[in-house]
Amino acid sequence: MLRADFYRLFHSKGFYITQLVLILVVAFCVWDKGVFSMTVSEQNAQEIAQRTDLIREMAWTSHQAVMAMSTMAAFLIYFSLPLFYMTVGADLNSGTLKNIISSGMPRTHYFFSKYCVFLMVTALQFIFYYGTTYLVAGFTNGFDALSLEWLSDFIRVFLVQYLSLQGVFAVTMLVIFLTLSNVWSILATIVVPLVLTVVQIAYFTENKIFAYLNFQSMLNQAGALTLDSEFFLEFTPLALLVIAACLLIALVSFKQRDF
């Protein structure tokens, strides 16, 4: 199943178009020395303008560009959505899900096969995102000397962002297997993070747990947080618990559904 999914994905024009657009957008942002956000923010217009000016004044060498671009990583949610439906939602789109289940394939195997493919594909998204940033910034403005300290900081940021992206799409997995509807899962992927951000800003600005659960904001803020051992001991179990709970409910619903 894994091999078939990868074969179908890598022979899809949509996959290469998505990656090409991602690379071009990232390359333009690095060349223009500017970032943008597609999330709701508690900052006012003046604070956003000051932050934008500060980012533009940076040298945008390879290391600085990577950290600057980490502040718009929530952008990857929208580039991962098409890939989600080329992998997890592909059989719903083509109408072959019922036939696959009727052929005798265990539903648990089918479920986790699809999810594992998506985990690998989203890792590839981060490689393209930060790889393009590093190379374009390096060739344009210069490569910084690689240090263990910077590499350690980047790995921490990446781990938080990767877990946060999986947290967002755990809800997508839940909705698509509860409803067997691509439309509802698309809406959930877009609307749920926005609602969580608005609620956090309005009512829970000082609540640490709610901030951790706002995975879309965590994607953008990871590079600005103090990612020490205390943070990981608090954030990681909570993120994994949410992901596991969503996947478990989705799997139970899928196994009990009649086709």
Secondary structure, DSSP 8 states (H G I E B T S, - for coil): -HHHHHHHHHT-HHHHHHHHHHHHHHHHHHHHT-----S--SS-HHHHHHHHHHHHTS---HHHHHHHHGGGTTHHHHHHHHHHHHHTTHHHHHT-HHHHHHTT--HHHHHHHHHHHHHHHHHHHHHHHHHHHHHHHHHHH------HHHHHHHHHHHHHHHHHHHHHHHHHHHHHHHH--HHHHHHHHHHHHHHHHHHHHHH-TT-HHHHHH-HHHHHHHGGGS---HHHHHHHHHHHHHHHHHHHHHHHHHHHH---
